[in-house]
Amino acid sequence: MPLGHKFAHRVETVIAVDIEASKLHNLIHNAGIYGVANRILPLCMRMEEANRIRGDFCFCSPPWGGISYITSDLYSVAK
């Protein structure tokens, strides 16, 4: 079971943030299969925009493109 769905079995609300709407659509579809779709709030936005969201904890699962991300202008792994 994916991590987001495991969280949704233990907490009242999971806020799922992704820049790609298709990924959020898949998340909600899969959450329905696991019976937790009513506990997940999908938000389509960049993580930089999501910094105003408040919650009890934050779990981040950034995209992984290998060691080349160290020199990438697209993602900063130095922050």
PyMOL commands that set and color helices and strands:
alter all, ss='L'
color gray80, all
select helices_A, chain A and resi 3-10+21-34+37-39+49-52+67-71
alter helices_A, ss='H'
color red, helices_A
select strands_A, chain A and resi 14-18+40-44
alter strands_A, ss='S'
color yellow, strands_A
deselect
rebuild
show_as cartoon
